[in-house]
């Protein structure tokens, strides 16, 4: 089974990362494509600008953010299908995010979403 990990895009890439997927809508500031070592930039699997601004990495808004983000993902079946295909074809997938908050961010929520999808397909 594929291991899905999360990592800040600003951290140095490693061989243990496997297939690296950037899941932010905006390109990370100050990072070149060569330095980022990104295999796929899946913008459509990132939260909308409106949702991101509303959440603003406030832990008190985490449950609302997750519910809204999951609803947005359900409305993007092509992006979800692409992500699930990547997860199905690689031993390790690392979801890359730019946020400073390593606990409350879209990558952590997306891992939950992916895990739930995999359990449903079971």
CNS distance restraints for C-alpha pairs under 8 A (distance, minus, plus):
assign (resid   1 and name CA) (resid  91 and name CA) 6.93 0.50 0.50
assign (resid   2 and name CA) (resid  87 and name CA) 6.27 0.50 0.50
assign (resid   2 and name CA) (resid  88 and name CA) 6.82 0.50 0.50
assign (resid   2 and name CA) (resid  90 and name CA) 6.31 0.50 0.50
assign (resid   2 and name CA) (resid  91 and name CA) 4.65 0.50 0.50
assign (resid   2 and name CA) (resid  92 and name CA) 5.44 0.50 0.50
assign (resid   2 and name CA) (resid  93 and name CA) 7.19 0.50 0.50
assign (resid   3 and name CA) (resid  91 and name CA) 6.31 0.50 0.50
assign (resid   3 and name CA) (resid  92 and name CA) 4.74 0.50 0.50
assign (resid   3 and name CA) (resid  93 and name CA) 6.27 0.50 0.50
assign (resid   4 and name CA) (resid  87 and name CA) 7.48 0.50 0.50
assign (resid   4 and name CA) (resid  92 and name CA) 5.96 0.50 0.50
assign (resid   4 and name CA) (resid  93 and name CA) 4.89 0.50 0.50
assign (resid   4 and name CA) (resid  94 and name CA) 5.78 0.50 0.50
assign (resid   4 and name CA) (resid  95 and name CA) 7.25 0.50 0.50
assign (resid   4 and name CA) (resid 111 and name CA) 6.80 0.50 0.50
assign (resid   5 and name CA) (resid  17 and name CA) 7.74 0.50 0.50
assign (resid   5 and name CA) (resid  92 and name CA) 7.49 0.50 0.50
assign (resid   5 and name CA) (resid  93 and name CA) 6.19 0.50 0.50
assign (resid   5 and name CA) (resid  94 and name CA) 4.59 0.50 0.50
assign (resid   5 and name CA) (resid  95 and name CA) 6.07 0.50 0.50
assign (resid   5 and name CA) (resid 111 and name CA) 7.63 0.50 0.50
assign (resid   6 and name CA) (resid  94 and name CA) 5.30 0.50 0.50
assign (resid   6 and name CA) (resid  95 and name CA) 4.74 0.50 0.50
assign (resid   6 and name CA) (resid  96 and name CA) 5.95 0.50 0.50
assign (resid   6 and name CA) (resid  97 and name CA) 7.60 0.50 0.50
assign (resid   6 and name CA) (resid 107 and name CA) 6.16 0.50 0.50
assign (resid   6 and name CA) (resid 108 and name CA) 6.82 0.50 0.50
assign (resid   6 and name CA) (resid 111 and name CA) 7.94 0.50 0.50
assign (resid   7 and name CA) (resid  11 and name CA) 7.13 0.50 0.50
assign (resid   7 and name CA) (resid  94 and name CA) 6.66 0.50 0.50
assign (resid   7 and name CA) (resid  95 and name CA) 6.33 0.50 0.50
assign (resid   7 and name CA) (resid  96 and name CA) 5.15 0.50 0.50
assign (resid   7 and name CA) (resid  97 and name CA) 6.50 0.50 0.50
assign (resid   8 and name CA) (resid  96 and name CA) 5.50 0.50 0.50
assign (resid   8 and name CA) (resid  97 and name CA) 5.02 0.50 0.50
assign (resid   8 and name CA) (resid  98 and name CA) 5.60 0.50 0.50
assign (resid   8 and name CA) (resid  99 and name CA) 7.20 0.50 0.50
assign (resid   8 and name CA) (resid 100 and name CA) 7.83 0.50 0.50
assign (resid   8 and name CA) (resid 102 and name CA) 7.49 0.50 0.50
assign (resid   9 and name CA) (resid  22 and name CA) 7.50 0.50 0.50
assign (resid   9 and name CA) (resid  28 and name CA) 7.60 0.50 0.50
assign (resid   9 and name CA) (resid  36 and name CA) 6.71 0.50 0.50
assign (resid   9 and name CA) (resid  96 and name CA) 5.01 0.50 0.50
assign (resid   9 and name CA) (resid  97 and name CA) 5.43 0.50 0.50
assign (resid   9 and name CA) (resid  98 and name CA) 5.60 0.50 0.50
assign (resid  10 and name CA) (resid  31 and name CA) 7.56 0.50 0.50
assign (resid  10 and name CA) (resid  36 and name CA) 7.43 0.50 0.50
assign (resid  10 and name CA) (resid  98 and name CA) 7.00 0.50 0.50
assign (resid  12 and name CA) (resid  36 and name CA) 7.94 0.50 0.50
assign (resid  13 and name CA) (resid  17 and name CA) 6.86 0.50 0.50
assign (resid  13 and name CA) (resid  36 and name CA) 7.23 0.50 0.50
assign (resid  13 and name CA) (resid  37 and name CA) 6.77 0.50 0.50
assign (resid  16 and name CA) (resid  92 and name CA) 7.65 0.50 0.50
assign (resid  17 and name CA) (resid  92 and name CA) 6.52 0.50 0.50
assign (resid  17 and name CA) (resid  93 and name CA) 6.53 0.50 0.50
assign (resid  17 and name CA) (resid  94 and name CA) 5.47 0.50 0.50
assign (resid  18 and name CA) (resid  90 and name CA) 7.43 0.50 0.50
assign (resid  18 and name CA) (resid  91 and name CA) 7.09 0.50 0.50
assign (resid  18 and name CA) (resid  92 and name CA) 4.79 0.50 0.50
assign (resid  18 and name CA) (resid  93 and name CA) 5.45 0.50 0.50
assign (resid  18 and name CA) (resid  94 and name CA) 6.57 0.50 0.50
assign (resid  19 and name CA) (resid  38 and name CA) 7.99 0.50 0.50
assign (resid  19 and name CA) (resid  39 and name CA) 6.20 0.50 0.50
assign (resid  19 and name CA) (resid  90 and name CA) 6.82 0.50 0.50
assign (resid  19 and name CA) (resid  92 and name CA) 6.29 0.50 0.50
assign (resid  19 and name CA) (resid  93 and name CA) 4.74 0.50 0.50
assign (resid  19 and name CA) (resid  94 and name CA) 6.12 0.50 0.50
assign (resid  20 and name CA) (resid  37 and name CA) 7.32 0.50 0.50
assign (resid  20 and name CA) (resid  38 and name CA) 5.26 0.50 0.50
assign (resid  20 and name CA) (resid  39 and name CA) 5.20 0.50 0.50
assign (resid  20 and name CA) (resid  40 and name CA) 6.58 0.50 0.50
assign (resid  20 and name CA) (resid  93 and name CA) 5.98 0.50 0.50
assign (resid  20 and name CA) (resid  94 and name CA) 4.90 0.50 0.50
assign (resid  20 and name CA) (resid  95 and name CA) 6.22 0.50 0.50
assign (resid  20 and name CA) (resid  96 and name CA) 6.80 0.50 0.50
assign (resid  21 and name CA) (resid  38 and name CA) 6.08 0.50 0.50
assign (resid  21 and name CA) (resid  39 and name CA) 5.98 0.50 0.50
assign (resid  21 and name CA) (resid  40 and name CA) 4.83 0.50 0.50
assign (resid  21 and name CA) (resid  41 and name CA) 5.73 0.50 0.50
assign (resid  21 and name CA) (resid  42 and name CA) 6.75 0.50 0.50
assign (resid  21 and name CA) (resid  93 and name CA) 7.26 0.50 0.50
assign (resid  21 and name CA) (resid  94 and name CA) 6.12 0.50 0.50
assign (resid  21 and name CA) (resid  95 and name CA) 5.00 0.50 0.50
assign (resid  21 and name CA) (resid  96 and name CA) 5.74 0.50 0.50
assign (resid  22 and name CA) (resid  38 and name CA) 6.58 0.50 0.50
assign (resid  22 and name CA) (resid  40 and name CA) 6.31 0.50 0.50
assign (resid  22 and name CA) (resid  41 and name CA) 4.71 0.50 0.50
assign (resid  22 and name CA) (resid  42 and name CA) 6.07 0.50 0.50
assign (resid  22 and name CA) (resid  43 and name CA) 7.61 0.50 0.50
assign (resid  22 and name CA) (resid  95 and name CA) 6.00 0.50 0.50
assign (resid  22 and name CA) (resid  96 and name CA) 4.58 0.50 0.50
assign (resid  22 and name CA) (resid  97 and name CA) 6.26 0.50 0.50
assign (resid  23 and name CA) (resid  41 and name CA) 6.35 0.50 0.50
assign (resid  23 and name CA) (resid  42 and name CA) 5.33 0.50 0.50
assign (resid  23 and name CA) (resid  43 and name CA) 5.76 0.50 0.50
assign (resid  23 and name CA) (resid  44 and name CA) 7.95 0.50 0.50
assign (resid  23 and name CA) (resid  45 and name CA) 6.09 0.50 0.50
assign (resid  23 and name CA) (resid  46 and name CA) 5.24 0.50 0.50
assign (resid  23 and name CA) (resid  95 and name CA) 6.50 0.50 0.50
assign (resid  23 and name CA) (resid  96 and name CA) 6.03 0.50 0.50
assign (resid  23 and name CA) (resid  97 and name CA) 6.09 0.50 0.50
assign (resid  23 and name CA) (resid 106 and name CA) 7.93 0.50 0.50
assign (resid  23 and name CA) (resid 107 and name CA) 7.11 0.50 0.50
assign (resid  24 and name CA) (resid  41 and name CA) 7.87 0.50 0.50
assign (resid  24 and name CA) (resid  42 and name CA) 7.47 0.50 0.50
assign (resid  24 and name CA) (resid  43 and name CA) 5.84 0.50 0.50
assign (resid  24 and name CA) (resid  45 and name CA) 7.85 0.50 0.50
assign (resid  24 and name CA) (resid  46 and name CA) 5.22 0.50 0.50
assign (resid  24 and name CA) (resid  47 and name CA) 7.61 0.50 0.50
assign (resid  24 and name CA) (resid  96 and name CA) 7.74 0.50 0.50
assign (resid  24 and name CA) (resid  97 and name CA) 5.98 0.50 0.50
assign (resid  24 and name CA) (resid  98 and name CA) 7.03 0.50 0.50
assign (resid  25 and name CA) (resid  42 and name CA) 7.93 0.50 0.50
assign (resid  25 and name CA) (resid  43 and name CA) 4.69 0.50 0.50
assign (resid  25 and name CA) (resid  44 and name CA) 7.35 0.50 0.50
assign (resid  25 and name CA) (resid  46 and name CA) 5.72 0.50 0.50
assign (resid  25 and name CA) (resid  47 and name CA) 7.40 0.50 0.50
assign (resid  25 and name CA) (resid  48 and name CA) 7.70 0.50 0.50
assign (resid  25 and name CA) (resid  49 and name CA) 7.92 0.50 0.50
assign (resid  26 and name CA) (resid  43 and name CA) 7.77 0.50 0.50
assign (resid  28 and name CA) (resid  98 and name CA) 6.07 0.50 0.50
assign (resid  31 and name CA) (resid  35 and name CA) 6.46 0.50 0.50
assign (resid  31 and name CA) (resid  36 and name CA) 6.41 0.50 0.50
assign (resid  32 and name CA) (resid  36 and name CA) 6.16 0.50 0.50
assign (resid  33 and name CA) (resid  37 and name CA) 6.43 0.50 0.50
assign (resid  33 and name CA) (resid  38 and name CA) 7.13 0.50 0.50
assign (resid  42 and name CA) (resid  46 and name CA) 7.29 0.50 0.50
assign (resid  42 and name CA) (resid  79 and name CA) 7.22 0.50 0.50
assign (resid  42 and name CA) (resid  83 and name CA) 7.90 0.50 0.50
assign (resid  44 and name CA) (resid  76 and name CA) 7.07 0.50 0.50
assign (resid  44 and name CA) (resid  79 and name CA) 5.66 0.50 0.50
assign (resid  45 and name CA) (resid  73 and name CA) 6.42 0.50 0.50
assign (resid  45 and name CA) (resid  76 and name CA) 7.44 0.50 0.50
assign (resid  45 and name CA) (resid  79 and name CA) 5.64 0.50 0.50
assign (resid  45 and name CA) (resid  80 and name CA) 6.72 0.50 0.50
assign (resid  45 and name CA) (resid  83 and name CA) 7.92 0.50 0.50
assign (resid  46 and name CA) (resid 106 and name CA) 7.10 0.50 0.50
assign (resid  47 and name CA) (resid  51 and name CA) 6.14 0.50 0.50
assign (resid  47 and name CA) (resid  52 and name CA) 6.07 0.50 0.50
assign (resid  47 and name CA) (resid  69 and name CA) 5.89 0.50 0.50
assign (resid  47 and name CA) (resid  72 and name CA) 7.16 0.50 0.50
assign (resid  47 and name CA) (resid 106 and name CA) 7.07 0.50 0.50
assign (resid  48 and name CA) (resid  52 and name CA) 6.11 0.50 0.50
assign (resid  48 and name CA) (resid  72 and name CA) 7.85 0.50 0.50
assign (resid  49 and name CA) (resid  53 and name CA) 6.08 0.50 0.50
assign (resid  50 and name CA) (resid  54 and name CA) 6.11 0.50 0.50
assign (resid  51 and name CA) (resid  55 and name CA) 6.05 0.50 0.50
assign (resid  51 and name CA) (resid  65 and name CA) 7.19 0.50 0.50
assign (resid  51 and name CA) (resid  68 and name CA) 7.52 0.50 0.50
assign (resid  51 and name CA) (resid  69 and name CA) 7.47 0.50 0.50
assign (resid  52 and name CA) (resid  56 and name CA) 5.97 0.50 0.50
assign (resid  52 and name CA) (resid  57 and name CA) 7.98 0.50 0.50
assign (resid  55 and name CA) (resid  61 and name CA) 6.00 0.50 0.50
assign (resid  55 and name CA) (resid  62 and name CA) 7.37 0.50 0.50
assign (resid  55 and name CA) (resid  65 and name CA) 6.04 0.50 0.50
assign (resid  57 and name CA) (resid  61 and name CA) 7.69 0.50 0.50
assign (resid  57 and name CA) (resid  62 and name CA) 7.70 0.50 0.50
assign (resid  57 and name CA) (resid 101 and name CA) 7.00 0.50 0.50
assign (resid  57 and name CA) (resid 104 and name CA) 6.16 0.50 0.50
assign (resid  57 and name CA) (resid 105 and name CA) 6.70 0.50 0.50
assign (resid  58 and name CA) (resid  62 and name CA) 6.73 0.50 0.50
assign (resid  58 and name CA) (resid 104 and name CA) 7.77 0.50 0.50
assign (resid  59 and name CA) (resid 104 and name CA) 6.47 0.50 0.50
assign (resid  61 and name CA) (resid  65 and name CA) 5.96 0.50 0.50
assign (resid  62 and name CA) (resid  66 and name CA) 6.12 0.50 0.50
assign (resid  62 and name CA) (resid 104 and name CA) 6.89 0.50 0.50
assign (resid  63 and name CA) (resid  67 and name CA) 6.26 0.50 0.50
assign (resid  64 and name CA) (resid  68 and name CA) 6.09 0.50 0.50
assign (resid  65 and name CA) (resid  69 and name CA) 5.85 0.50 0.50
assign (resid  66 and name CA) (resid  70 and name CA) 5.96 0.50 0.50
assign (resid  66 and name CA) (resid 109 and name CA) 6.10 0.50 0.50
assign (resid  67 and name CA) (resid  71 and name CA) 6.27 0.50 0.50
assign (resid  68 and name CA) (resid  72 and name CA) 6.27 0.50 0.50
assign (resid  69 and name CA) (resid  73 and name CA) 6.20 0.50 0.50
assign (resid  70 and name CA) (resid  74 and name CA) 6.21 0.50 0.50
assign (resid  70 and name CA) (resid 113 and name CA) 6.92 0.50 0.50
assign (resid  71 and name CA) (resid  75 and name CA) 6.46 0.50 0.50
assign (resid  72 and name CA) (resid  76 and name CA) 6.63 0.50 0.50
assign (resid  73 and name CA) (resid  77 and name CA) 7.04 0.50 0.50
assign (resid  73 and name CA) (resid  79 and name CA) 7.76 0.50 0.50
assign (resid  73 and name CA) (resid  80 and name CA) 6.69 0.50 0.50
assign (resid  74 and name CA) (resid  80 and name CA) 7.62 0.50 0.50
assign (resid  76 and name CA) (resid  80 and name CA) 6.35 0.50 0.50
assign (resid  77 and name CA) (resid  81 and name CA) 5.92 0.50 0.50
assign (resid  78 and name CA) (resid  82 and name CA) 6.14 0.50 0.50
assign (resid  79 and name CA) (resid  83 and name CA) 6.19 0.50 0.50
assign (resid  80 and name CA) (resid  84 and name CA) 6.04 0.50 0.50
assign (resid  81 and name CA) (resid  85 and name CA) 6.03 0.50 0.50
assign (resid  82 and name CA) (resid  86 and name CA) 6.30 0.50 0.50
assign (resid  83 and name CA) (resid  87 and name CA) 6.22 0.50 0.50
assign (resid  84 and name CA) (resid  88 and name CA) 6.01 0.50 0.50
assign (resid  84 and name CA) (resid 114 and name CA) 7.25 0.50 0.50
assign (resid  85 and name CA) (resid  89 and name CA) 6.25 0.50 0.50
assign (resid  86 and name CA) (resid  90 and name CA) 6.32 0.50 0.50
assign (resid  86 and name CA) (resid  93 and name CA) 7.69 0.50 0.50
assign (resid  87 and name CA) (resid  91 and name CA) 7.80 0.50 0.50
assign (resid  87 and name CA) (resid  92 and name CA) 7.71 0.50 0.50
assign (resid  87 and name CA) (resid  93 and name CA) 6.37 0.50 0.50
assign (resid  95 and name CA) (resid 107 and name CA) 6.04 0.50 0.50
assign (resid  96 and name CA) (resid 107 and name CA) 6.89 0.50 0.50
assign (resid  97 and name CA) (resid 105 and name CA) 7.76 0.50 0.50
assign (resid  97 and name CA) (resid 106 and name CA) 7.43 0.50 0.50
assign (resid  97 and name CA) (resid 107 and name CA) 6.16 0.50 0.50
assign (resid  99 and name CA) (resid 105 and name CA) 6.69 0.50 0.50
assign (resid 101 and name CA) (resid 105 and name CA) 6.44 0.50 0.50
assign (resid 103 and name CA) (resid 108 and name CA) 6.99 0.50 0.50
assign (resid 104 and name CA) (resid 108 and name CA) 6.81 0.50 0.50
assign (resid 104 and name CA) (resid 109 and name CA) 7.91 0.50 0.50
assign (resid 105 and name CA) (resid 109 and name CA) 6.64 0.50 0.50
assign (resid 106 and name CA) (resid 110 and name CA) 5.93 0.50 0.50
assign (resid 107 and name CA) (resid 111 and name CA) 6.26 0.50 0.50
assign (resid 108 and name CA) (resid 112 and name CA) 6.69 0.50 0.50
assign (resid 109 and name CA) (resid 113 and name CA) 6.40 0.50 0.50
assign (resid 110 and name CA) (resid 114 and name CA) 6.09 0.50 0.50
assign (resid 111 and name CA) (resid 115 and name CA) 6.02 0.50 0.50
assign (resid 112 and name CA) (resid 116 and name CA) 6.15 0.50 0.50
assign (resid 113 and name CA) (resid 117 and name CA) 6.27 0.50 0.50
assign (resid 114 and name CA) (resid 118 and name CA) 6.18 0.50 0.50
assign (resid 115 and name CA) (resid 119 and name CA) 6.22 0.50 0.50
assign (resid 116 and name CA) (resid 120 and name CA) 6.26 0.50 0.50
assign (resid 117 and name CA) (resid 121 and name CA) 6.36 0.50 0.50
assign (resid 118 and name CA) (resid 122 and name CA) 5.85 0.50 0.50
